[in-house]
Amino acid sequence: MRSGALTSVHAFATDPTRGVFILFLLFIAVGGSLTLYAWRAPTLKGGGLFQPISREGALIFNNVLLSIAAAMVLLGTLYPLLLETLTGEKISVGAPFFNATFVPIITPVIVAMAFGPLMPWKRADLLGVFNKLKIALAAAAVVVLVTLWLSGGPAFALFGMGLAAWLFVGSILEWSGRIKLFREPIGTSLRRMRNLPRSAHGTMLAHAGVAIVVAGITGSQAWTEEAVQSLAVGESTELAGHTFILSGIREYQGPNYAAREAEITITTPGERTVVLTPEKRVYTVEGMPTTEAGIQSSFTGDIYAVIGDQDESGKWITRFYVKPLIPWMWFGGLVMVFGGLMSLSDRRYRIGAPTRSHKTAAKAVPAE
């Protein structure tokens, strides 16, 4: 759905496979969170004083804004349903609402994520922390200038890529500072890296993953190119330096659907030829059509091809999308997950029953 090839967030409703996958993700996210809370809640204790400018303050700031962002997403999702139930009026809440509400809330979170790990507990010097992040600020400025030179904008793309660079470099600065990278011999830095708690590595990876996701979202939103046209078999069109050729159309019968499959050949100067096979299916029981996009993924982005119906002239309506940096969102998400798992594996976060040491047990044995 992020690709734009599917037009509704409820498009999975006509295909049970998608619905089961989403239910599985919800089970992992919600069930896992509640289980972890139920397991660890009895061991949590309150108390302790701290200044607003501290690592504790940064965590509270982060949690409050994330809660507000989640509430905005919930409101945008449920409001059309509630309005239809109460008044019968039907409205749709789309990308403009979420861009106008979610982005301003989450931007301060991303900015603060570079500050948080550098802050000590209880009390911190904000100016001193910012001085440590001068390299991150310089890196963000360089990325903005390079992005401007390569693409010319738009403004939100420059801001997004700069924000991603700020967080990515800021995360590495905190981690490299702890191992004294480039300030000590490489052997010493490697030894310090091995001795770091796993949570330190996990924090760096999780924050770097967020930065990669931000870059992916920015690229996919700012530089997407799309073309809608009618093509006869053998005809072609150009989009973003790629040539799309409708090489063939075939129809076949699936286990519970009738399908139309197109063969789209994509040629790019200096690259290998790619063949995509998008489909349009009609499930026989419900009579509901679904679109199966053909997708070609690479490090730089994704290419989507969608086949539609015939127009009045007998040509086939086709849609082609070129979306840069889409795989970065998936890769960044995997990096975040790996960082979280590494943090959870830290021995300080594993709770076990205390065991008596051999020395203590030996002293407890009375002498004969």
C-alpha positions, -999 to 999 in steps of 0.1 A, spaced: 0 0 0 29 23 6 38 17 -31 5 32 -43 -3 1 -63 -31 -7 -39 -56 21 -34 -72 11 -1 -58 2 33 -86 -25 33 -76 -40 0 -66 -72 19 -103 -78 26 -108 -95 -8 -78 -118 -3 -78 -139 29 -40 -145 26 -33 -108 32 -57 -107 61 -40 -137 79 -6 -120 74 -18 -88 90 -35 -106 119 -2 -125 125 17 -91 126 -9 -78 151 -5 -109 172 33 -105 174 31 -67 181 2 -66 206 5 -100 221 42 -98 225 40 -64 241 13 -74 266 31 -106 275 64 -88 281 46 -62 303 28 -89 323 61 -107 328 82 -77 339 56 -54 356 60 -70 391 98 -62 391 93 -25 382 98 0 410 92 38 410 113 65 426 143 86 419 146 123 410 159 137 378 161 170 359 140 176 328 172 178 307 185 143 313 182 109 297 151 101 317 136 134 305 145 125 269 127 91 273 96 107 287 96 132 259 100 104 234 72 83 249 47 112 251 51 122 215 50 86 203 17 82 222 3 113 206 13 101 171 -3 67 177 -35 85 189 -35 105 157 -32 74 136 -60 57 156 -82 88 152 -77 90 114 -85 53 111 -116 52 133 -131 86 127 -147 78 93 -163 46 108 -176 65 138 -190 93 117 -208 69 94 -222 51 124 -235 82 140 -246 103 111 -246 81 80 -221 104 63 -193 88 45 -158 104 43 -123 91 36 -92 101 55 -61 98 34 -25 108 32 -30 146 36 -44 141 71 -16 118 82 11 140 67 -4 171 84 -6 154 118 19 126 121 49 143 105 50 174 128 47 151 158 74 126 148 100 151 136 109 163 171 112 127 182 137 120 155 157 151 163 157 142 200 168 106 193 203 118 185 205 137 218 191 110 241 219 84 241 245 112 247 227 125 278 238 112 312 212 100 337 197 124 362 212 156 348 226 167 315 242 198 299 222 204 267 248 227 252 276 202 259 256 174 242 249 196 212 287 203 209 292 165 205 267 165 177 284 191 155 297 164 132 261 151 128 249 186 120 277 190 94 268 156 79 232 167 76 242 199 59 263 180 34 235 155 26 211 184 20 235 201 -4 242 168 -23 205 161 -25 198 196 -38 225 192 -64 213 158 -76 175 163 -75 169 200 -70 143 194 -43 115 195 -33 120 212 1 105 184 22 129 159 5 159 181 15 146 183 51 139 145 52 172 134 39 190 159 62 170 146 92 180 110 83 216 119 81 214 138 114 201 107 132 223 82 115 255 100 121 244 110 157 238 74 165 272 63 153 289 92 172 275 80 205 286 44 198 320 54 184 326 77 214 321 48 238 347 26 221 370 56 215 371 50 177 400 69 160 412 81 194 428 49 205 446 21 186 422 0 166 430 -30 188 419 -11 219 387 1 201 378 -35 191 384 -47 227 362 -19 241 336 -28 214 335 -64 226 332 -54 262 303 -30 255 269 -41 269 247 -54 241 222 -27 248 247 -1 236 250 -19 203 212 -24 201 206 13 207 229 23 179 214 -1 155 178 7 163 184 45 159 203 39 127 174 18 114 150 46 121 173 69 101 173 45 71 135 42 73 132 80 72 154 82 41 134 55 24 101 72 32 115 106 20 128 92 -13 96 72 -21 74 102 -14 95 129 -31 108 113 -63 81 88 -73 72 88 -110 40 73 -124 25 68 -158 -9 56 -169 -15 47 -205 -32 24 -230 -9 0 -248 -15 -26 -274 6 -58 -273 41 -48 -287 38 -11 -278 60 6 -252 63 38 -231 91 56 -213 93 64 -176 122 75 -155 148 63 -180 131 28 -183 113 15 -214 82 -5 -206 70 -29 -233 37 -48 -232 50 -81 -246 19 -102 -242 -14 -109 -225 -28 -143 -214 -58 -155 -194 -59 -185 -172 -81 -202 -145 -67 -204 -110 -80 -226 -81 -108 -201 -72 -103 -172 -95 -100 -162 -131 -69 -142 -140 -55 -120 -167 -17 -119 -167 4 -94 -186 40 -98 -196 59 -64 -192 94 -62 -204 115 -35 -189 148 -24 -205 172 1 -190 204 14 -207 234 -3 -190 212 -27 -170 198 -62 -176 163 -67 -190 136 -74 -165 103 -92 -171 73 -85 -148 40 -104 -148 13 -84 -131 -22 -99 -129 -58 -89 -124 -78 -116 -107 -116 -120 -101 -125 -144 -74 -155 -165 -85 -173 -167 -52 -173 -131 -42 -170 -117 -77 -144 -92 -63 -115 -81 -85 -80 -78 -70 -47 -65 -85 -15 -84 -82 13 -59 -91 45 -70 -107 74 -58 -86 111 -55 -94 132 -45 -63 167 -32 -62 189 -12 -38 180 21 -54 142 15 -55 112 -5 -68 95 -7 -101 58 -16 -102 36 -27 -131 -2 -30 -130 -25 -43 -157 -61 -31 -160 -90 -36 -185 -93 -29 -222 -104 6 -233 -127 14 -261 -100 10 -287 -91 -25 -276 -58 -14 -259 -49 -24 -223 -48 2 -196 -15 -1 -177 1 17 -148 38 19 -141 55 33 -110 91 40 -103 96 45 -65 131 52 -53 144 39 -19 114 17 -11 137 -12 0 154 11 24 122 11 45 122 -27 48 160 -28 55 157 -1 81 129 -19 98 150 -51 99 179 -32 114 156 -18 140 143 -53 149 178 -67 151 188 -38 174 159 -44 196 166 -81 199 202 -74 207 192 -50 235 168 -76 249 196 -102 249 217 -79 273 224 -99 304 214 -70 326 178 -73 313 175 -110 319 160 -118 352 168 -151 369 167 -166 403 199 -159 423 221 -189 428 245 -194 457 281 -194 447 303 -224 454 324 -203 478 294 -193 499 281 -228 500 315 -241 511 316 -216 540 281 -227 551 292 -263 556 300 -268 593 334 -283 601 334 -318 615 
